[in-house]
């Protein structure tokens, strides 16, 4: 996407002295995706172009494993604040998925603008002529990782010390509580192959079962588990789905809970 010699409205740039671009990103309440709240404040070039319909809020969606990258424009313009929902097909995009909120130029033809005090730019940009084409990035936020509760809880790691086809689940309380799944390199490579989704999901259900068992063993008594945001989110997810949690004593069966939360899928051939 072109940017060229143009001021950029961003937290880590000093191109503007009047104005901010803010984006609040959260997971969608259902399905795969994110909800992005865009806002440009102040008296500046970006706000002017948004109001004129010559700029639009957008989100860059990228998936390194699937070599996927796409810019999704918001479905309306003319506003300096709006909420944009961005979703994707989990069959096509392999986690992790990254999103970056943007404001981009949307133009029928290139335009030139001589910057002045009305554009809110730093003195270094005043009297500078800038050329804008459709797709020029005018404002940007950082990349956000679109991770689900399960992705935050379970992390896959390649480990050539394990024999082919084997994996091991270990609890790790560094960088927030999570479960490290050590995998033989061939198995790890197969797990990130989009063609292996059904089998991959079955293995992840097994990993989740083991993780739930370890959570019950370590945190089943008391409320120490509530110190970890990912466990609070997991507990809420189980409760919302009417499933028992590690607080329910003998009524909690990790394997049943895991397979009810992430049911195993299989296909039966007619001759079976």
Buried (B, 14 or more C-beta within 10 A) or exposed (E): BEBEEBBBBBEEEEBBEBBBBBBEBEBEEEEBBBBBBBBBBBEBBBBBBBBEEBBBBBBBBBBEBBEBEEBBBBEEBEBBEBEBBBBBEBEEBBBBBBBBBBBBBBBEEEBEBEBEEEBBBBEEBEEBEBEBBBBBBBBBBEEBEBBBBBBBBBBBEBBEEBEEEEBBBEBEEEEEBBBBBBBBEEBBEBBBEBEBBEBBBBBBBBBBBBBBBBBBEBBBEEEEBEEBEBBEBBBEBBEEEEBBBBBBEEEBBBBEBBBBBBEEEEEEEEEE
